[in-house]
Structures are given as structure tokens and as C-alpha cells.
Amino acid sequence: MAVVTFGDDPVGEARALQSLLSLWLAEQTLPERATPAQAHCKYDEDGNLRTLTVILGGD
């Protein structure tokens, strides 16, 4: 599990997400078939992304 904390820089947030996901994907073995996954985003009252939760292998 990884926790990413966002600040007030949308470009920095996008770069952090891209880097984190790239590193994680590089560690994974490629399956014959993709496993089910879910993603949940939460935004603050100003519309800024605050959390992104990704659940792999969920229903």
C-alpha cells in the first residue's frame, strides 16, 4: 500500500502520481489477463484531487 499526500501544485501532483504508478508497474509481472480493479477519487470543496484509492483484485 502507498499513501500519496497532495499539495496545492496540480502539476506536481500529476508528476507524483505518474512516478508512483510507473515505479509500481515496473515491479509487476504481466498477467495473461488483467485483474479486476477499482479506483476512487476524493476532491476537496475547490475541486482539487485529495485522495486516489486504487484497489486491485477487487470485485
PyMOL commands that set and color helices and strands:
alter all, ss='L'
color gray80, all
select helices_A, chain A and resi 10-27
alter helices_A, ss='H'
color red, helices_A
select strands_A, chain A and resi 37-43+49-56
alter strands_A, ss='S'
color yellow, strands_A
deselect
rebuild
show_as cartoon
